[in-house]
């Protein structure tokens, strides 16, 4: 799979799932908290864009570029994603305006109480999961034994490096 195909695949899956848990992996004292976020867009450069509730502290006090993990999961979905990357709080008015101009669903009113964050995807792990069905007692026993020796819920997984 080429880098462009990987990015297109990840864009499709992120759009399908849409919401993620955002984990700030920085050691900084002042940082964005762990939050549930909705993805606004995944651009062609491998950036995932999202909005956060504006913190009480001034945005200039936050670290410029920090490691994050995004866990994309949707109940009933046949997959989930775990994305590792580097995030930035977007404070440059020109970059904010460019983003708003390209995305009609975002307006300045949303940014009054929110802050725009972009995450550069460095590594993405994609997992396919089994769908739950009624199993016979035999299948339940086999599944139970297999969970003791490994995770039986993961049917398949792939790792992507969209930044390369």
CORHUJO-V453883 format. One record per residue. N is the residue number from 0. PHI is phi in whole degrees, 0 to 359 (999 if undefined). OMEGA is omega in radians with two decimals (NA if undefined). Layout:
# CORHUJO-V453883
n=[N/N]
phi=[PHI/PHI]
omega=[OMEGA/OMEGA]
This chain:
# CORHUJO-V453883
n=[0/1/2/3/4/5/6/7/8/9/10/11/12/13/14/15/16/17/18/19/20/21/22/23/24/25/26/27/28/29/30/31/32/33/34/35/36/37/38/39/40/41/42/43/44/45/46/47/48/49/50/51/52/53/54/55/56/57/58/59/60/61/62/63/64/65/66/67/68/69/70/71/72/73/74/75/76/77/78/79/80/81/82/83/84/85/86/87/88/89/90/91/92/93/94/95/96/97/98/99/100/101/102/103/104/105/106/107/108/109/110/111/112/113/114/115/116/117/118/119/120/121/122/123/124/125/126/127/128/129/130/131/132/133/134/135/136/137/138/139/140/141/142/143/144/145/146/147/148/149/150/151/152/153/154/155/156/157/158/159/160/161/162/163]
phi=[999/286/300/293/294/299/297/299/299/294/301/297/293/295/296/295/276/71/258/214/263/264/247/274/266/287/269/296/290/259/209/295/282/299/211/272/234/253/281/275/193/241/274/285/258/86/262/258/253/207/249/238/296/296/288/288/285/290/299/293/280/277/301/265/90/214/286/219/228/244/254/267/211/223/303/87/284/269/206/212/235/233/246/253/191/239/247/224/279/275/246/289/302/294/293/297/298/298/296/295/298/276/231/296/284/255/227/297/299/296/280/296/250/230/231/273/233/239/237/276/288/254/212/229/250/251/235/267/241/280/272/282/225/290/248/289/301/298/297/296/295/296/298/296/295/292/289/293/253/167/271/281/282/268/281/202/215/218/243/237/235/293/282/272]
omega=[3.13/3.13/3.13/3.10/3.09/-3.14/3.11/3.11/-3.13/3.08/-3.13/-3.12/3.12/3.11/3.13/-3.10/3.04/-3.05/-3.10/2.96/-3.10/3.10/3.06/-3.07/-3.12/3.04/-3.11/3.11/-3.13/-3.11/3.07/-3.08/3.00/-3.03/2.94/-3.09/3.01/-3.13/3.07/-3.05/2.92/-3.04/-3.07/3.10/3.11/3.07/3.04/-3.08/-3.13/3.08/3.05/3.00/-3.08/3.12/-3.14/3.14/3.09/-3.06/3.13/-3.13/-3.11/3.10/3.11/-3.10/-3.10/-3.11/3.14/2.98/3.06/3.09/3.12/3.13/3.08/-3.13/3.14/3.13/-3.14/-3.12/2.93/-3.08/2.98/-3.06/3.04/-3.13/3.11/-3.07/3.05/2.95/-3.08/-3.12/-3.13/-3.10/-3.14/3.11/3.09/-3.14/3.12/3.13/-3.13/3.13/-3.11/-3.06/-3.05/-3.08/3.12/3.09/-3.10/-3.14/3.11/-3.07/3.09/-3.14/-3.11/3.06/-3.13/3.14/3.05/-3.13/3.05/3.12/3.09/3.13/3.11/3.07/-3.10/-3.14/2.99/-3.12/3.07/3.01/-3.11/3.06/3.06/-3.13/3.04/3.11/3.12/3.13/3.13/3.12/3.13/3.11/3.14/3.13/-3.12/3.09/3.08/-3.05/3.14/-3.12/-3.09/-3.11/-3.14/3.13/-3.13/3.11/3.10/3.09/-3.14/3.07/-3.02/-3.12/-3.08/NA]
